[in-house]
């Protein structure tokens, strides 16, 4: 049995164990992410075990303030954080990546990036930012709902609507997920900027490996750089009133803040878009791979142009048209 | 298992350093935004190592007899004044 086969066998039980937040492997070492001090062996099936402290992993938006006020008690992670840059929580036209945005029923998250550089005239953020954390079991938003910029917690109202929810991937609270993603379509093209604040325009898609340095621009903590510490983790994320497992996630040592959810993750080159921030803890931040996000949207890159850190990838026009047909 | 805690700072400025990887045996932790860390350690003599991409690595020996705060650990920046 190789290490990946072992992971598949032990992950479901480990993820249901109190104090364990995630599972991964770095080479042949099983890495178990923890919050607390669960009793763990030093080896499993002769594979060494590394115990990595993350603390509790929460969605990094300000979810459900209005829908579920009871969640506020005893859940300090959804207490709104003040932005390091007050302009990011203000009204921006056109809307750049890194600025506040949100569905009317949430508080505020981040507009990650315009996907126009891929031929897709949509803005990307999280389901729990643009679609209020809609699950398969309990949809909380519908296609066509407005996107406020800034988000409601930052003063956004109906008069600040810049577009509408055009697509989201429902979160499955009972099964594995790959992405927490949603898109919005601006009322007019000039309402959305291609720029990400303090980073500039993304040039292409990329991928990352452990040890790479990456950057993000978010509503609350602004521009931060970080190191990639995992590219294939399975983690359990707390959304306040539900939790869900996410597979194949990027983990960085970035310390995000509530309100940063939806931030685009980029490498230090191009810059190339590599991921989508959606959760984190006091020590780490969790990001979806951008390839998984595009696949979920039905916009996979052409097979002969694998997404890589050095290869520029353009989506086929047909993919974009397919996407337009879907949303 | 005892918890060893402390704070990692830049050696000269004493500013806290976030994202430092702390290792004791097979236990790993990171420092938070204030440079604080807390990590489990087995009883007895152990090696604690600290690594960060912008700082020279550092290691020291501890004899763990109980949970303890070991105070501030200073790291030297890799950046050299020209």
Interface residues (C-beta under 8 A of the other chain):
Chain A: X37 X42 X48 X49 X50 X51 X52 X53 X213 X226 X227 X253 X254 X255 X282 X283 X284
Chain B: X1 X3 X18 X19 X21 X26 X27 X28 X29 X30 X31 X32 X33 X38 X39 X40 X53
